[in-house]
Amino acid sequence: MGKIVSFIKDNKKAAVTSIATVGALAIATAAGAEGADTAVVTSVTDQMTTIKDTAIAILGSVAAVAILLFGGIYGWRYGKKVFAIISK
C-alpha cells in the first residue's frame, strides 16, 4: 500500500487523469447500456453506410482520371529517358 501512495504522490497529475478517465468511461458505458435506442443505432449505421458508399463511388470515378493523367506523365518521362539512352 505504501508503494501505491508514494506513486500517487509522485505522479499526481497522472493519477488524477487516470481516475477521471476511468470514471468517465464507467459512466458513459453505464449510460450507453441503459439508454441504447435501436432506432437511433440503426439510423446512424445506415447513414454511415451511405456515406461510405458515396465516398467509394467518388474515389472510383476520380481514380480512373487520376490513373490516366499520372500514367501519361510517367509514360512521357520514361519515354524521354529511353529515347535519350537510345540516341546516344
C-alpha angles and dihedrals in degrees: 000000000000092000092053093050093047090048091052091048091050094045105034096152093048092047094049092046092049093049092047092048093050091047093049092048091049092051093045092048093049093047092047093049093050100041103037106144109197093205092058092045091049092048093050091046092050093048093049090050090051091050091049093050092048092049092050091049091050092048090048093054094044093044093062092055093041092052091051093048097046092040090054093048092047091046091050093050094044091046091052090053093048093049091046090055092046094048093056 
